[in-house]
Amino acid sequence: MPAGSGTVRPVPELPEVETIRAQLQPRLEGRSITEAGSHPSAKFTPAVEAVGCDVTGVRRRGKYLIVDLDDSSEAGCELVIHLGMTGRLAVEPYVDLSHPHLRAWWRLDDDDALTLHDIRRFGRVHVVPAGRHETIATLHRLGPEPFSDQFTGESLWRALRASRRCIKTQLLSQRPVAGVGNIYADEALWLAGVNPAVRHLSKPRAGRLAEAIRTALASGLRHGGTTLRDYAALDGASGRNQHHLHCYGRAGEPCERCGTELRRKVVDARGTTWCPVCQRR
């Protein structure tokens, strides 16, 4: 575990959610949901609205999992799951209804069940008509996917120019690009040599940051995500990317580029690690 991670509980970001999606798709696609239940919180009760639907696919948008459902309507609907800080999905043959952290479950027609456990209850479940995300504000306002043609140095520069907030805060807002959280923001800013507290970037530096975002996320994808405390893939395995971090959680250790001690500070209420030499303001 990287130094300085302590008791921090990062929200699963794009690499973690995509790792889960890739494992979930072959387990769900083609199955029917025959039964469901949930914790009484309104965050999870929509789970039962998926009963009677057939699963036609599993997608990801930003940090959201989207299970495409055929509900016999013309357009279909979507089961949308956000894992929050501590949400874990599993496909298992038995649902322990007495488990204190069970928040939602869906029985499939092969008798396995998809379960959602969430210690902190920051996760969320929605069932909405296909493509209708207006009631899920953070999903509705997401910026472009980082590996899509819509995300470029130009698009990032324009998005960052529209705000006076710190660059890191803007990245965490999900508006300039979808799926980047605290871990991969620190990594990308270090890779690009951008101080997290600056408020504007030139167009060339925005281009370098866009490429660094893709590089940082690609590392997370390649290594199955970053496990610092709670994250695990669908099969229960921990990610391996925590062993390949250059910056996040390494405050007090030498910078891998220049040898200067990495520092930690709070930027808009988020713990942030950076190099005072490589990422000078």
VEXDREN-2710 file (C-alpha; in Angstrom, 1 decimal):
% VEXDREN-2710
k/r/px/py/pz
1/MET/0.0/0.0/0.0
2/PRO/1.4/3.4/-0.9
3/ALA/2.7/5.6/1.9
4/GLY/0.2/8.1/3.1
5/SER/-2.9/6.2/2.1
6/GLY/-3.9/5.7/5.8
7/THR/-7.6/5.3/6.2
8/VAL/-8.5/7.0/3.0
9/ARG/-11.4/5.3/1.1
10/PRO/-11.1/6.4/-2.5
11/VAL/-14.2/6.1/-4.7
12/PRO/-13.7/3.4/-7.4
13/GLU/-12.7/5.3/-10.6
14/LEU/-12.8/4.4/-14.3
15/PRO/-10.2/1.5/-14.2
16/GLU/-11.9/-0.1/-11.2
17/VAL/-15.4/0.2/-12.6
18/GLU/-14.3/-1.0/-16.0
19/THR/-12.6/-4.0/-14.5
20/ILE/-15.8/-5.0/-12.8
21/ARG/-17.9/-4.3/-15.9
22/ALA/-15.7/-6.6/-18.0
23/GLN/-16.1/-9.4/-15.5
24/LEU/-19.8/-8.7/-15.0
25/GLN/-20.9/-8.7/-18.7
26/PRO/-20.5/-12.5/-19.4
27/ARG/-22.1/-13.3/-16.1
28/LEU/-25.3/-11.2/-16.7
29/GLU/-25.8/-10.9/-20.5
30/GLY/-28.6/-13.1/-21.7
31/ARG/-29.9/-13.7/-18.2
32/SER/-33.3/-12.7/-16.8
33/ILE/-33.9/-11.1/-13.4
34/THR/-36.5/-13.2/-11.6
35/GLU/-36.4/-11.7/-8.1
36/ALA/-34.8/-8.7/-6.3
37/GLY/-34.7/-7.1/-2.9
38/SER/-33.0/-4.2/-1.2
39/HIS/-32.2/-2.3/2.0
40/PRO/-35.2/0.0/2.9
41/SER/-33.2/3.2/2.0
42/ALA/-34.5/5.0/-1.0
43/LYS/-30.9/4.8/-2.4
44/PHE/-31.4/1.1/-3.0
45/THR/-35.2/0.3/-3.3
46/PRO/-35.3/0.9/-7.1
47/ALA/-33.5/-2.5/-7.3
48/VAL/-36.8/-4.3/-7.4
49/GLU/-37.9/-2.4/-10.5
50/ALA/-35.6/-4.6/-12.6
51/VAL/-37.6/-7.8/-11.8
52/GLY/-38.9/-9.5/-15.0
53/CYS/-36.3/-7.8/-17.3
54/ASP/-33.8/-9.5/-19.5
55/VAL/-30.2/-8.3/-19.4
56/THR/-29.0/-7.3/-22.9
57/GLY/-25.6/-5.8/-22.0
58/VAL/-23.4/-4.2/-19.4
59/ARG/-21.8/-0.8/-20.0
60/ARG/-19.9/1.8/-18.1
61/ARG/-20.2/5.6/-18.2
62/GLY/-17.6/7.4/-16.1
63/LYS/-17.8/5.7/-12.7
64/TYR/-21.3/4.3/-13.3
65/LEU/-22.2/0.7/-14.3
66/ILE/-25.2/0.6/-16.7
67/VAL/-27.0/-2.8/-17.1
68/ASP/-29.1/-2.6/-20.2
69/LEU/-32.5/-4.3/-19.7
70/ASP/-35.3/-5.4/-22.0
71/ASP/-38.5/-4.7/-20.1
72/SER/-40.8/-5.4/-23.1
73/SER/-41.1/-1.6/-23.8
74/GLU/-40.0/-0.3/-27.1
75/ALA/-36.9/1.5/-25.7
76/GLY/-36.0/-0.7/-22.8
77/CYS/-34.6/0.5/-19.5
78/GLU/-31.3/0.6/-17.5
79/LEU/-30.2/-0.5/-14.1
80/VAL/-27.7/2.1/-13.1
81/ILE/-25.3/1.3/-10.2
82/HIS/-22.8/3.6/-8.5
83/LEU/-20.6/1.9/-6.0
84/GLY/-19.9/5.0/-3.8
85/MET/-16.8/4.5/-1.6
86/THR/-17.3/1.0/-0.4
87/GLY/-19.7/-0.8/-2.7
88/ARG/-18.8/-4.3/-3.9
89/LEU/-20.6/-6.4/-6.4
90/ALA/-20.5/-10.2/-6.6
91/VAL/-22.2/-13.0/-8.4
92/GLU/-22.9/-15.8/-6.0
93/PRO/-25.2/-18.8/-5.5
94/TYR/-26.6/-17.7/-2.1
95/VAL/-27.9/-14.4/-0.8
96/ASP/-27.3/-13.9/2.9
97/LEU/-30.2/-11.7/3.7
98/SER/-29.0/-11.2/7.3
99/HIS/-25.6/-9.7/6.2
100/PRO/-25.4/-6.2/7.7
101/HIS/-23.9/-4.7/4.6
102/LEU/-26.2/-6.2/2.0
103/ARG/-27.9/-3.3/0.2
104/ALA/-29.4/-4.8/-3.0
105/TRP/-29.6/-8.2/-4.7
106/TRP/-31.0/-9.5/-8.0
107/ARG/-31.8/-13.3/-8.5
108/LEU/-31.0/-14.5/-12.1
109/ASP/-32.7/-17.3/-14.0
110/ASP/-29.7/-19.6/-13.5
111/ASP/-30.3/-19.3/-9.7
112/ASP/-27.1/-17.2/-9.2
113/ALA/-27.6/-13.7/-7.8
114/LEU/-25.9/-10.4/-8.3
115/THR/-25.4/-8.8/-4.8
116/LEU/-24.3/-5.3/-3.8
117/HIS/-22.7/-4.9/-0.4
118/ASP/-21.9/-1.4/0.8
119/ILE/-20.5/-0.6/4.3
120/ARG/-20.8/3.2/4.1
121/ARG/-24.1/3.3/2.1
122/PHE/-22.8/5.9/-0.3
123/GLY/-23.6/3.8/-3.3
124/ARG/-26.8/4.2/-5.3
125/VAL/-29.1/2.2/-7.5
126/HIS/-31.5/3.6/-10.2
127/VAL/-33.8/2.0/-12.8
128/VAL/-34.5/4.5/-15.6
129/PRO/-35.8/4.4/-19.2
130/ALA/-32.9/3.8/-21.6
131/GLY/-30.9/6.9/-22.1
132/ARG/-32.9/9.0/-19.8
133/HIS/-30.4/10.2/-17.2
134/GLU/-32.0/13.5/-16.3
135/THR/-32.9/12.3/-12.8
136/ILE/-29.3/11.2/-12.1
137/ALA/-27.6/14.6/-12.2
138/THR/-24.0/13.6/-12.0
139/LEU/-24.4/11.0/-14.7
140/HIS/-26.4/13.4/-16.9
141/ARG/-23.7/16.1/-16.8
142/LEU/-20.6/13.8/-17.3
143/GLY/-17.9/15.0/-19.7
144/PRO/-16.5/12.9/-22.5
145/GLU/-15.0/9.5/-22.0
146/PRO/-11.2/9.8/-21.8
147/PHE/-10.6/7.2/-24.6
148/SER/-13.2/8.6/-26.9
149/ASP/-12.6/10.8/-29.9
150/GLN/-14.5/13.6/-28.1
151/PHE/-11.8/13.9/-25.5
152/THR/-8.8/15.9/-26.9
153/GLY/-6.3/18.4/-25.7
154/GLU/-8.5/21.1/-27.3
155/SER/-11.7/19.8/-25.5
156/LEU/-9.8/19.7/-22.2
157/TRP/-8.4/23.2/-22.7
158/ARG/-11.8/24.6/-23.4
159/ALA/-13.4/22.9/-20.5
160/LEU/-10.7/24.1/-18.0
161/ARG/-10.8/27.6/-19.4
162/ALA/-14.5/27.9/-18.5
163/SER/-13.8/27.7/-14.8
164/ARG/-11.6/29.5/-12.3
165/ARG/-11.3/26.6/-9.9
166/CYS/-8.1/24.7/-9.4
167/ILE/-7.2/22.2/-12.2
168/LYS/-7.5/19.2/-9.9
169/THR/-10.9/20.3/-8.6
170/GLN/-12.1/20.7/-12.2
171/LEU/-11.0/17.2/-13.1
172/LEU/-12.8/15.7/-10.1
173/SER/-16.0/17.5/-11.1
174/GLN/-16.3/15.0/-14.0
175/ARG/-17.2/17.8/-16.4
176/PRO/-13.9/18.1/-18.4
177/VAL/-13.5/14.3/-18.6
178/ALA/-15.5/11.4/-17.1
179/GLY/-14.1/8.8/-14.7
180/VAL/-11.1/10.5/-13.1
181/GLY/-11.0/10.7/-9.3
182/ASN/-8.4/11.5/-6.7
183/ILE/-6.0/8.7/-7.5
184/TYR/-5.7/9.1/-11.2
185/ALA/-5.9/12.9/-11.1
186/ASP/-2.8/13.0/-8.9
187/GLU/-1.1/10.5/-11.2
188/ALA/-2.0/12.4/-14.4
189/LEU/-1.0/15.8/-13.0
190/TRP/2.4/14.4/-12.0
191/LEU/2.9/12.8/-15.4
192/ALA/2.1/16.0/-17.1
193/GLY/4.1/18.2/-14.7
194/VAL/1.1/20.3/-13.8
195/ASN/0.6/21.7/-10.3
196/PRO/-2.8/20.7/-9.0
197/ALA/-3.6/24.1/-7.6
198/VAL/-3.1/26.1/-10.9
199/ARG/-6.3/27.5/-12.4
200/HIS/-5.5/27.8/-16.1
201/LEU/-3.4/25.9/-18.7
202/SER/-2.1/26.8/-22.0
203/LYS/-3.4/24.8/-24.9
204/PRO/-0.1/22.8/-25.3
205/ARG/0.0/21.9/-21.6
206/ALA/-3.7/20.9/-21.7
207/GLY/-2.7/18.6/-24.6
208/ARG/0.0/17.0/-22.4
209/LEU/-2.4/16.7/-19.5
210/ALA/-5.0/15.0/-21.7
211/GLU/-2.4/12.4/-22.8
212/ALA/-1.3/11.9/-19.2
213/ILE/-4.9/11.3/-18.1
214/ARG/-5.1/8.5/-20.7
215/THR/-1.7/7.1/-19.6
216/ALA/-2.7/7.0/-15.9
217/LEU/-6.0/5.4/-16.6
218/ALA/-4.5/2.9/-19.0
219/SER/-2.1/1.8/-16.3
220/GLY/-5.0/1.3/-13.9
221/LEU/-6.9/-0.8/-16.5
222/ARG/-3.8/-2.9/-17.3
223/HIS/-3.3/-3.7/-13.7
224/GLY/-6.9/-4.4/-12.7
225/GLY/-7.5/-1.2/-10.8
226/THR/-6.0/0.3/-7.6
227/THR/-6.8/-1.4/-4.3
228/LEU/-5.9/0.7/-1.2
229/ARG/-8.6/-0.5/1.1
230/ASP/-12.1/-1.5/-0.2
231/TYR/-11.9/-2.0/-3.9
232/ALA/-12.1/-5.6/-5.2
233/ALA/-13.0/-6.9/-8.7
234/LEU/-16.1/-9.0/-9.2
235/ASP/-14.2/-12.2/-8.5
236/GLY/-12.9/-10.8/-5.2
237/ALA/-9.4/-10.2/-6.5
238/SER/-7.5/-7.0/-5.5
239/GLY/-6.2/-4.7/-8.1
240/ARG/-2.4/-4.4/-8.7
241/ASN/-2.0/-0.8/-9.8
242/GLN/-1.2/0.4/-6.2
243/HIS/2.2/-1.1/-6.9
244/HIS/2.7/1.1/-10.0
245/LEU/1.7/4.5/-8.7
246/HIS/4.2/7.3/-9.3
247/CYS/2.6/10.0/-7.0
248/TYR/-0.7/9.3/-5.3
249/GLY/-0.2/8.3/-1.6
250/ARG/3.6/8.6/-1.8
251/ALA/4.1/11.9/0.2
252/GLY/7.4/11.9/1.9
253/GLU/9.0/9.6/-0.7
254/PRO/11.4/10.8/-3.4
255/CYS/10.0/11.9/-6.8
256/GLU/10.8/9.2/-9.4
257/ARG/11.9/12.0/-11.8
258/CYS/13.9/14.4/-9.8
259/GLY/14.4/12.9/-6.4
260/THR/12.7/15.7/-4.5
261/GLU/10.5/14.7/-1.6
262/LEU/6.9/14.5/-2.7
263/ARG/4.6/16.7/-0.6
264/ARG/0.9/16.4/0.5
265/LYS/-1.6/19.2/0.9
266/VAL/-5.3/19.7/0.8
267/VAL/-6.7/21.2/-2.4
268/ASP/-10.3/22.1/-2.1
269/ALA/-10.9/19.6/0.6
270/ARG/-9.1/16.7/-1.2
271/GLY/-5.8/15.3/-0.1
272/THR/-3.3/15.8/-2.9
273/THR/0.3/14.6/-3.5
274/TRP/2.6/16.5/-5.8
275/CYS/6.3/17.2/-6.5
276/PRO/7.3/20.8/-5.7
277/VAL/10.0/20.8/-8.4
278/CYS/8.4/18.8/-11.3
279/GLN/5.0/20.4/-10.7
280/ARG/6.1/24.0/-9.9
281/ARG/3.4/26.7/-10.2
END
